[in-house]
Amino acid sequence: MNLLPFDCDRLPGVDLQMMGMQAWRARFTATRRMAKRAQRIEVTLETLLDSVDLAEEIVLRVAGESGFDEDNCHKIGMSVREAVINAYSYGNRQERGRKIVMTIELEERKLVVHVLDEGKSFSLADVPDPLAEENLLRTSGRGIFLMRAFMDEFDIQRGPGGGTELIMSKWFPSSSGNGPDDTRSHS
Protein backbone atom coordinates (compact mmCIF):
# COMPACT_ATOMS: atom_id res chain seq x y z
CA MET A 1 0.00 0.00 0.00
CA ASN A 2 1.56 3.28 -1.06
CA LEU A 3 0.39 5.94 1.38
CA LEU A 4 2.01 8.68 -0.67
CA PRO A 5 0.06 8.90 -3.94
CA PHE A 6 2.03 11.93 -5.06
CA ASP A 7 5.52 12.49 -6.34
CA CYS A 8 7.53 13.91 -3.43
CA ASP A 9 9.45 16.12 -5.87
CA ARG A 10 6.32 17.89 -7.07
CA LEU A 11 3.00 18.22 -5.29
CA PRO A 12 0.00 18.70 -7.60
CA GLY A 13 -1.15 22.30 -7.59
CA VAL A 14 1.92 23.59 -5.77
CA ASP A 15 4.62 25.47 -7.65
CA LEU A 16 7.62 24.96 -5.39
CA GLN A 17 9.78 27.31 -7.44
CA MET A 18 7.23 30.10 -7.19
CA MET A 19 6.85 29.55 -3.44
CA GLY A 20 10.58 29.69 -2.83
CA MET A 21 10.64 26.09 -1.68
CA GLN A 22 13.56 25.01 -3.86
CA ALA A 23 15.42 23.73 -0.81
CA TRP A 24 12.67 21.44 0.44
CA ARG A 25 13.33 17.75 0.44
CA ALA A 26 11.23 14.77 1.29
CA ARG A 27 12.31 11.32 2.22
CA PHE A 28 10.21 8.38 3.19
CA THR A 29 10.61 4.71 3.92
CA ALA A 30 8.29 2.54 1.85
CA THR A 31 6.76 0.16 4.37
CA ARG A 32 3.18 -0.68 5.21
CA ARG A 33 1.35 1.32 7.89
CA MET A 34 0.87 -1.72 10.08
CA ALA A 35 4.45 -2.92 9.66
CA LYS A 36 6.83 -2.85 12.60
CA ARG A 37 8.87 -0.02 11.06
CA ALA A 38 7.24 3.35 10.81
CA GLN A 39 6.91 5.18 7.53
CA ARG A 40 8.60 8.53 7.72
CA ILE A 41 8.51 11.71 5.69
CA GLU A 42 10.82 14.59 6.51
CA VAL A 43 10.32 17.96 4.87
CA THR A 44 12.65 20.92 5.34
CA LEU A 45 10.74 24.16 4.81
CA GLU A 46 11.89 27.71 4.28
CA THR A 47 10.87 30.25 6.92
CA LEU A 48 8.07 31.69 4.78
CA LEU A 49 4.33 31.98 5.32
CA ASP A 50 3.86 29.87 2.17
CA SER A 51 5.42 26.97 4.09
CA VAL A 52 2.29 26.82 6.26
CA ASP A 53 0.11 25.84 3.28
CA LEU A 54 2.67 23.37 1.97
CA ALA A 55 3.02 21.64 5.36
CA GLU A 56 -0.75 21.42 5.72
CA GLU A 57 -1.19 20.00 2.21
CA ILE A 58 1.40 17.30 2.84
CA VAL A 59 -0.04 16.22 6.20
CA LEU A 60 -3.61 16.26 4.85
CA ARG A 61 -2.61 13.95 2.01
CA VAL A 62 -0.91 11.53 4.38
CA ALA A 63 -3.75 11.64 6.95
CA GLY A 64 -6.43 11.09 4.29
CA GLU A 65 -4.57 8.17 2.75
CA SER A 66 -4.05 6.71 6.23
CA GLY A 67 -7.79 6.41 6.83
CA PHE A 68 -8.63 9.51 8.85
CA ASP A 69 -12.09 10.95 8.20
CA GLU A 70 -12.69 14.54 7.11
CA ASP A 71 -13.17 15.83 10.67
CA ASN A 72 -9.92 14.31 11.95
CA CYS A 73 -8.03 15.40 8.82
CA HIS A 74 -9.21 18.95 9.56
CA LYS A 75 -7.97 18.69 13.16
CA ILE A 76 -4.60 17.33 12.05
CA GLY A 77 -4.28 19.97 9.32
CA MET A 78 -5.15 22.83 11.70
CA SER A 79 -2.67 21.53 14.27
CA VAL A 80 0.12 21.45 11.69
CA ARG A 81 -0.81 24.95 10.48
CA GLU A 82 -0.57 26.26 14.04
CA ALA A 83 2.74 24.47 14.67
CA VAL A 84 4.35 25.81 11.48
CA ILE A 85 2.98 29.33 12.08
CA ASN A 86 4.49 29.22 15.59
CA ALA A 87 7.82 27.99 14.20
CA TYR A 88 7.75 30.78 11.59
CA SER A 89 6.71 33.58 13.96
CA TYR A 90 8.04 32.75 17.41
CA GLY A 91 10.77 30.16 16.85
CA ASN A 92 12.54 31.40 13.74
CA ARG A 93 11.26 34.97 14.18
CA GLN A 94 10.61 35.18 10.42
CA GLU A 95 14.35 34.93 9.67
CA ARG A 96 14.66 33.55 6.14
CA GLY A 97 18.03 31.89 6.84
CA ARG A 98 16.46 29.52 9.37
CA LYS A 99 14.60 26.32 8.47
CA ILE A 100 11.53 24.51 9.75
CA VAL A 101 11.65 20.71 9.70
CA MET A 102 8.38 18.75 9.67
CA THR A 103 8.55 15.00 10.14
CA ILE A 104 5.51 12.74 9.72
CA GLU A 105 5.70 9.20 11.04
CA LEU A 106 3.10 6.51 10.51
CA GLU A 107 3.48 4.17 13.41
CA GLU A 108 1.47 1.03 14.02
CA ARG A 109 -1.41 2.78 15.79
CA LYS A 110 -0.91 6.49 15.25
CA LEU A 111 0.25 9.31 13.03
CA VAL A 112 2.98 11.38 14.69
CA VAL A 113 3.99 14.86 13.50
CA HIS A 114 7.14 16.67 14.64
CA VAL A 115 7.69 20.37 13.85
CA LEU A 116 11.16 21.67 14.68
CA ASP A 117 12.37 25.26 14.44
CA GLU A 118 15.84 26.78 14.79
CA GLY A 119 14.92 29.43 17.34
CA LYS A 120 15.22 29.72 21.07
CA SER A 121 13.56 26.92 23.03
CA PHE A 122 10.80 27.66 25.54
CA SER A 123 8.88 25.95 28.31
CA LEU A 124 5.20 25.15 28.02
CA ALA A 125 4.80 26.49 31.56
CA ASP A 126 5.72 29.96 30.24
CA VAL A 127 2.77 30.03 27.81
CA PRO A 128 -0.20 32.02 29.19
CA ASP A 129 -3.52 30.20 29.51
CA PRO A 130 -5.69 31.50 26.63
CA LEU A 131 -8.82 30.86 28.70
CA ALA A 132 -7.70 33.07 31.59
CA GLU A 133 -9.85 36.19 31.82
CA GLU A 134 -6.94 38.56 31.10
CA ASN A 135 -6.16 36.66 27.85
CA LEU A 136 -9.65 36.20 26.41
CA LEU A 137 -9.49 39.26 24.15
CA ARG A 138 -5.91 38.72 22.94
CA THR A 139 -5.58 38.14 19.21
CA SER A 140 -2.89 35.45 19.61
CA GLY A 141 -1.94 32.70 21.99
CA ARG A 142 -4.47 30.02 21.10
CA GLY A 143 -2.33 27.83 18.85
CA ILE A 144 -1.02 25.52 21.56
CA PHE A 145 -4.50 25.34 23.08
CA LEU A 146 -5.92 24.21 19.71
CA MET A 147 -3.15 21.68 19.06
CA ARG A 148 -3.74 20.14 22.48
CA ALA A 149 -7.49 19.98 21.87
CA PHE A 150 -7.27 18.55 18.33
CA MET A 151 -4.56 15.93 18.82
CA ASP A 152 -4.52 12.85 21.08
CA GLU A 153 -0.98 13.49 22.31
CA PHE A 154 0.97 16.74 22.46
CA ASP A 155 4.39 17.62 23.82
CA ILE A 156 7.02 20.33 23.45
CA GLN A 157 10.71 19.54 23.79
CA ARG A 158 14.01 21.24 23.21
CA GLY A 159 15.23 20.25 19.75
CA PRO A 160 18.29 17.98 19.46
CA GLY A 161 20.41 20.88 18.16
CA GLY A 162 18.46 23.66 19.86
CA GLY A 163 15.17 25.24 18.94
CA THR A 164 11.76 23.91 19.85
CA GLU A 165 10.23 20.62 18.72
CA LEU A 166 6.47 20.16 18.87
CA ILE A 167 5.42 16.51 18.84
CA MET A 168 1.77 15.70 18.19
CA SER A 169 0.00 12.45 17.45
CA LYS A 170 -3.43 11.23 16.43
CA TRP A 171 -4.54 7.64 16.88
CA PHE A 172 -5.65 5.84 13.72
CA PRO A 173 -9.42 5.29 13.49
CA SER A 174 -8.98 1.51 13.64
CA SER A 175 -6.95 1.96 16.84
CA SER A 176 -9.51 4.14 18.60
CA GLY A 177 -10.31 1.37 21.06
CA ASN A 178 -6.63 0.95 21.85
CA GLY A 179 -5.80 4.65 22.04
CA PRO A 180 -5.24 6.82 25.06
CA ASP A 181 -8.80 8.13 25.25
CA ASP A 182 -8.80 8.16 29.05
CA THR A 183 -5.13 9.08 29.44
CA ARG A 184 -4.52 11.77 26.85
CA SER A 185 -0.92 12.93 27.09
CA HIS A 186 -0.84 16.70 27.15
CA SER A 187 2.48 17.46 28.72
C-alpha positions as CSV (number, residue, x, y, z in Angstrom):
1,M,0.0,0.0,0.0
2,N,1.6,3.3,-1.1
3,L,0.4,5.9,1.4
4,L,2.0,8.7,-0.7
5,P,0.1,8.9,-3.9
6,F,2.0,11.9,-5.1
7,D,5.5,12.5,-6.3
8,C,7.5,13.9,-3.4
9,D,9.5,16.1,-5.9
10,R,6.3,17.9,-7.1
11,L,3.0,18.2,-5.3
12,P,0.0,18.7,-7.6
13,G,-1.1,22.3,-7.6
14,V,1.9,23.6,-5.8
15,D,4.6,25.5,-7.7
16,L,7.6,25.0,-5.4
17,Q,9.8,27.3,-7.4
18,M,7.2,30.1,-7.2
19,M,6.9,29.6,-3.4
20,G,10.6,29.7,-2.8
21,M,10.6,26.1,-1.7
22,Q,13.6,25.0,-3.9
23,A,15.4,23.7,-0.8
24,W,12.7,21.4,0.4
25,R,13.3,17.8,0.4
26,A,11.2,14.8,1.3
27,R,12.3,11.3,2.2
28,F,10.2,8.4,3.2
29,T,10.6,4.7,3.9
30,A,8.3,2.5,1.9
31,T,6.8,0.2,4.4
32,R,3.2,-0.7,5.2
33,R,1.4,1.3,7.9
34,M,0.9,-1.7,10.1
35,A,4.4,-2.9,9.7
36,K,6.8,-2.8,12.6
37,R,8.9,0.0,11.1
38,A,7.2,3.4,10.8
39,Q,6.9,5.2,7.5
40,R,8.6,8.5,7.7
41,I,8.5,11.7,5.7
42,E,10.8,14.6,6.5
43,V,10.3,18.0,4.9
44,T,12.6,20.9,5.3
45,L,10.7,24.2,4.8
46,E,11.9,27.7,4.3
47,T,10.9,30.2,6.9
48,L,8.1,31.7,4.8
49,L,4.3,32.0,5.3
50,D,3.9,29.9,2.2
51,S,5.4,27.0,4.1
52,V,2.3,26.8,6.3
53,D,0.1,25.8,3.3
54,L,2.7,23.4,2.0
55,A,3.0,21.6,5.4
56,E,-0.8,21.4,5.7
57,E,-1.2,20.0,2.2
58,I,1.4,17.3,2.8
59,V,0.0,16.2,6.2
60,L,-3.6,16.3,4.9
61,R,-2.6,13.9,2.0
62,V,-0.9,11.5,4.4
63,A,-3.7,11.6,6.9
64,G,-6.4,11.1,4.3
65,E,-4.6,8.2,2.7
66,S,-4.0,6.7,6.2
67,G,-7.8,6.4,6.8
68,F,-8.6,9.5,8.9
69,D,-12.1,10.9,8.2
70,E,-12.7,14.5,7.1
71,D,-13.2,15.8,10.7
72,N,-9.9,14.3,11.9
73,C,-8.0,15.4,8.8
74,H,-9.2,18.9,9.6
75,K,-8.0,18.7,13.2
76,I,-4.6,17.3,12.1
77,G,-4.3,20.0,9.3
78,M,-5.2,22.8,11.7
79,S,-2.7,21.5,14.3
80,V,0.1,21.4,11.7
81,R,-0.8,24.9,10.5
82,E,-0.6,26.3,14.0
83,A,2.7,24.5,14.7
84,V,4.3,25.8,11.5
85,I,3.0,29.3,12.1
86,N,4.5,29.2,15.6
87,A,7.8,28.0,14.2
88,Y,7.8,30.8,11.6
89,S,6.7,33.6,14.0
90,Y,8.0,32.7,17.4
91,G,10.8,30.2,16.9
92,N,12.5,31.4,13.7
93,R,11.3,35.0,14.2
94,Q,10.6,35.2,10.4
95,E,14.3,34.9,9.7
96,R,14.7,33.6,6.1
97,G,18.0,31.9,6.8
98,R,16.5,29.5,9.4
99,K,14.6,26.3,8.5
100,I,11.5,24.5,9.8
101,V,11.6,20.7,9.7
102,M,8.4,18.8,9.7
103,T,8.5,15.0,10.1
104,I,5.5,12.7,9.7
105,E,5.7,9.2,11.0
106,L,3.1,6.5,10.5
107,E,3.5,4.2,13.4
108,E,1.5,1.0,14.0
109,R,-1.4,2.8,15.8
110,K,-0.9,6.5,15.3
111,L,0.2,9.3,13.0
112,V,3.0,11.4,14.7
113,V,4.0,14.9,13.5
114,H,7.1,16.7,14.6
115,V,7.7,20.4,13.9
116,L,11.2,21.7,14.7
117,D,12.4,25.3,14.4
118,E,15.8,26.8,14.8
119,G,14.9,29.4,17.3
120,K,15.2,29.7,21.1
121,S,13.6,26.9,23.0
122,F,10.8,27.7,25.5
123,S,8.9,25.9,28.3
124,L,5.2,25.1,28.0
125,A,4.8,26.5,31.6
126,D,5.7,30.0,30.2
127,V,2.8,30.0,27.8
128,P,-0.2,32.0,29.2
129,D,-3.5,30.2,29.5
130,P,-5.7,31.5,26.6
131,L,-8.8,30.9,28.7
132,A,-7.7,33.1,31.6
133,E,-9.9,36.2,31.8
134,E,-6.9,38.6,31.1
135,N,-6.2,36.7,27.9
136,L,-9.6,36.2,26.4
137,L,-9.5,39.3,24.2
138,R,-5.9,38.7,22.9
139,T,-5.6,38.1,19.2
140,S,-2.9,35.5,19.6
141,G,-1.9,32.7,22.0
142,R,-4.5,30.0,21.1
143,G,-2.3,27.8,18.9
144,I,-1.0,25.5,21.6
145,F,-4.5,25.3,23.1
146,L,-5.9,24.2,19.7
147,M,-3.1,21.7,19.1
148,R,-3.7,20.1,22.5
149,A,-7.5,20.0,21.9
150,F,-7.3,18.6,18.3
151,M,-4.6,15.9,18.8
152,D,-4.5,12.8,21.1
153,E,-1.0,13.5,22.3
154,F,1.0,16.7,22.5
155,D,4.4,17.6,23.8
156,I,7.0,20.3,23.5
157,Q,10.7,19.5,23.8
158,R,14.0,21.2,23.2
159,G,15.2,20.2,19.8
160,P,18.3,18.0,19.5
161,G,20.4,20.9,18.2
162,G,18.5,23.7,19.9
163,G,15.2,25.2,18.9
164,T,11.8,23.9,19.8
165,E,10.2,20.6,18.7
166,L,6.5,20.2,18.9
167,I,5.4,16.5,18.8
168,M,1.8,15.7,18.2
169,S,0.0,12.4,17.5
170,K,-3.4,11.2,16.4
171,W,-4.5,7.6,16.9
172,F,-5.7,5.8,13.7
173,P,-9.4,5.3,13.5
174,S,-9.0,1.5,13.6
175,S,-6.9,2.0,16.8
176,S,-9.5,4.1,18.6
177,G,-10.3,1.4,21.1
178,N,-6.6,1.0,21.9
179,G,-5.8,4.6,22.0
180,P,-5.2,6.8,25.1
181,D,-8.8,8.1,25.3
182,D,-8.8,8.2,29.1
183,T,-5.1,9.1,29.4
184,R,-4.5,11.8,26.8
185,S,-0.9,12.9,27.1
186,H,-0.8,16.7,27.1
187,S,2.5,17.5,28.7
